[in-house]
Amino acid sequence: MSEVFRVISKLEIKNHNLVKGVGLEGLRALGNAEKFSEFYYNQGIDEVFYQDVVASLYGQNNLLDLIKHTAKNIFVPLTVGGGIRNMNDIYNIINSGADRICANSSFIKNRNFIKEAVKEFGSSTICANIEAVKLDKDYFCFYENGRTNSGLKVIDWLKILEDYEISEIFLTFVDFDGSGKGIDEEYIDLINKNSKVSIIPGGGIGNT
């Protein structure tokens, strides 16, 4: 029996344009994000994830208009992340047409925010993003688009997020991002054995 995959297109957005770099650095504009999302939808993608890559720097998510337009034209789950600081940000994103939100920086800085978000919107609506960087033979959680080390080991943060009833976790291997060389499968196997939360790996995926 062949293994069933759920394929999610994570689109990194800057000023409504799709951008891509290597290791979350050197971002290069590729074109209109909405057109790319429609293209992937027509190709049979299972979900679209919009990540505002400059939102944390500016302290706000600027994708509401893009979310509204996209939600009218694609009919798969839409997840949105970047610059989500409070409950009002979540309300605005969901009311604009997104199905789920995904946060990183704000969850690391304020764990009570995780608790409030899950209580208000339900576990299925709240996801976490982890930007994993390998240091001294172990992975640590970074934030602000891979710029700042939280000091938290990924495996420890996963347990905390699980306790807060996060529904799914997007795990980005920063060192692999943009390389197309694959992910750290050995590490994925390790954390899957130690976590009850669904882990969605990314960063470096170039084939099935």
C-alpha positions as CSV (number, residue, x, y, z in Angstrom):
1,M,0.0,0.0,0.0
2,S,1.4,3.4,-1.0
3,E,1.8,6.0,1.7
4,V,-0.7,8.9,1.6
5,F,0.7,12.4,1.8
6,R,-1.0,15.7,2.6
7,V,0.8,18.3,0.5
8,I,0.8,21.9,1.7
9,S,2.1,24.8,-0.3
10,K,3.9,27.3,2.1
11,L,4.1,30.7,0.4
12,E,6.4,33.2,1.9
13,I,4.9,36.7,1.3
14,K,6.4,40.1,1.3
15,N,4.2,43.0,0.2
16,H,1.7,40.6,-1.4
17,N,4.5,39.0,-3.6
18,L,5.7,35.5,-3.3
19,V,9.4,35.5,-2.3
20,K,11.9,32.8,-1.8
21,G,15.4,32.6,-0.4
22,V,17.9,30.1,1.0
23,G,18.0,29.5,4.8
24,L,15.2,32.2,5.1
25,E,17.7,34.8,3.8
26,G,18.3,36.6,0.5
27,L,14.6,36.7,-0.4
28,R,13.9,37.0,-4.1
29,A,10.5,38.2,-5.5
30,L,8.9,35.6,-7.7
31,G,5.5,37.3,-8.5
32,N,2.0,37.8,-7.4
33,A,1.2,35.5,-4.4
34,E,-2.5,35.2,-5.2
35,K,-1.8,33.9,-8.7
36,F,0.6,31.3,-7.3
37,S,-2.0,30.1,-4.8
38,E,-4.5,29.7,-7.6
39,F,-2.0,27.8,-9.7
40,Y,-1.2,25.4,-6.8
41,Y,-4.9,25.0,-6.1
42,N,-5.6,24.0,-9.7
43,Q,-2.7,21.5,-9.5
44,G,-4.5,19.8,-6.6
45,I,-2.7,21.1,-3.5
46,D,-4.3,20.1,-0.2
47,E,-3.7,23.3,1.7
48,V,-2.2,26.8,1.2
49,F,-0.1,28.5,3.9
50,Y,0.6,32.2,3.7
51,Q,3.6,33.3,5.8
52,D,4.2,37.1,6.0
53,V,8.0,37.0,6.3
54,V,8.4,40.7,7.3
55,A,5.4,40.9,9.7
56,S,7.3,40.2,12.9
57,L,9.8,43.0,12.0
58,Y,7.0,45.5,11.5
59,G,4.8,44.2,14.3
60,Q,1.8,43.5,12.1
61,N,0.3,41.1,9.6
62,N,-0.4,42.9,6.2
63,L,-2.1,40.0,4.4
64,L,-5.8,40.7,5.1
65,D,-6.7,41.9,1.6
66,L,-4.7,39.0,0.1
67,I,-6.5,36.6,2.4
68,K,-9.9,37.9,1.3
69,H,-9.2,37.7,-2.4
70,T,-7.6,34.2,-2.1
71,A,-10.5,32.8,0.0
72,K,-12.8,33.6,-2.9
73,N,-10.9,31.7,-5.4
74,I,-9.4,28.6,-3.7
75,F,-11.4,26.0,-1.8
76,V,-8.9,24.2,0.3
77,P,-7.8,25.2,3.9
78,L,-5.9,28.4,4.1
79,T,-3.5,28.9,7.0
80,V,-1.9,32.3,7.7
81,G,1.2,33.2,9.8
82,G,3.4,36.1,10.6
83,G,3.0,39.1,12.9
84,I,0.2,37.6,15.0
85,R,0.6,39.3,18.3
86,N,-2.9,39.1,20.0
87,M,-6.4,37.9,19.9
88,N,-7.5,40.7,17.7
89,D,-5.0,39.7,15.0
90,I,-6.5,36.2,15.0
91,Y,-10.0,37.5,14.7
92,N,-9.1,39.7,11.7
93,I,-7.3,36.9,9.9
94,I,-10.1,34.4,10.4
95,N,-12.8,36.9,9.5
96,S,-10.9,37.7,6.3
97,G,-11.3,34.1,5.2
98,A,-8.4,32.1,6.7
99,D,-9.2,28.7,8.3
100,R,-6.2,28.6,10.7
101,I,-3.5,30.7,12.1
102,C,0.1,29.7,12.7
103,A,2.4,31.6,15.1
104,N,5.9,31.4,16.3
105,S,7.5,34.6,17.9
106,S,4.4,35.5,19.9
107,F,4.0,32.0,21.2
108,I,7.6,31.8,22.3
109,K,7.4,35.2,24.0
110,N,4.0,34.7,25.6
111,R,2.8,31.2,26.4
112,N,-0.4,32.5,27.9
113,F,-1.3,33.7,24.4
114,I,-1.3,30.1,23.3
115,K,-3.7,29.2,26.1
116,E,-6.1,32.1,25.3
117,A,-6.0,31.4,21.5
118,V,-6.8,27.7,21.9
119,K,-9.6,28.4,24.4
120,E,-11.2,31.0,22.2
121,F,-10.8,29.5,18.7
122,G,-10.4,25.8,19.4
123,S,-7.4,23.6,19.0
124,S,-8.0,22.9,15.3
125,T,-7.7,26.6,14.4
126,I,-4.4,27.2,16.2
127,C,-1.0,26.0,14.8
128,A,2.6,26.7,15.7
129,N,5.5,27.3,13.5
130,I,9.0,26.2,14.5
131,E,12.1,27.5,12.8
132,A,14.7,24.8,13.6
133,V,18.4,25.5,13.5
134,K,21.0,22.9,14.4
135,L,23.6,24.0,17.0
136,D,26.0,21.7,18.8
137,K,24.3,18.5,17.4
138,D,20.8,19.5,18.6
139,Y,18.0,21.6,17.1
140,F,17.0,24.9,18.7
141,C,13.9,27.1,18.1
142,F,14.6,30.4,16.3
143,Y,12.1,33.2,15.6
144,E,11.8,36.4,13.6
145,N,12.4,34.5,10.4
146,G,15.3,32.5,11.7
147,R,17.2,35.5,13.1
148,T,16.9,35.0,16.8
149,N,17.7,32.0,19.0
150,S,15.1,31.4,21.7
151,G,17.4,29.1,23.6
152,L,14.7,26.4,23.5
153,K,15.4,23.0,22.2
154,V,12.9,21.9,19.6
155,I,12.1,18.7,21.3
156,D,11.3,20.5,24.6
157,W,9.2,23.2,22.9
158,L,7.2,20.4,21.1
159,K,6.3,19.0,24.5
160,I,5.1,22.4,25.7
161,L,3.0,23.0,22.6
162,E,1.5,19.6,23.0
163,D,0.5,20.4,26.6
164,Y,-1.2,23.6,25.3
165,E,-3.2,21.5,22.9
166,I,-1.8,23.0,19.7
167,S,-3.4,21.1,16.8
168,E,-0.4,20.9,14.3
169,I,3.1,22.1,14.2
170,F,4.9,23.3,11.0
171,L,8.6,22.5,11.5
172,T,10.9,24.3,9.1
173,F,14.5,23.2,8.9
174,V,16.2,26.5,8.3
175,D,19.6,25.1,7.3
176,F,17.8,23.0,4.6
177,D,15.4,25.7,3.4
178,G,15.6,26.4,-0.3
179,S,18.2,23.7,-1.0
180,G,15.8,21.0,-2.3
181,K,18.1,18.4,-0.7
182,G,15.5,17.0,1.6
183,I,14.8,17.3,5.4
184,D,16.4,15.7,8.4
185,E,14.4,12.5,8.3
186,E,16.2,10.9,11.2
187,Y,15.2,13.8,13.4
188,I,11.6,13.7,12.1
189,D,11.5,10.0,13.1
190,L,12.8,10.9,16.5
191,I,10.3,13.6,17.3
192,N,7.4,11.6,15.8
193,K,8.1,8.9,18.3
194,N,8.0,11.4,21.2
195,S,5.2,13.7,20.2
196,K,1.4,13.2,19.9
197,V,1.0,16.3,17.8
198,S,0.9,16.2,14.1
199,I,4.3,17.5,12.7
200,I,4.4,19.0,9.2
201,P,8.0,19.2,8.1
202,G,9.3,21.7,5.6
203,G,12.5,23.3,4.4
204,G,14.5,21.5,1.7
205,I,11.8,19.2,0.4
206,G,12.5,18.6,-3.3
207,N,10.8,15.3,-4.0
208,T,8.4,12.7,-2.6
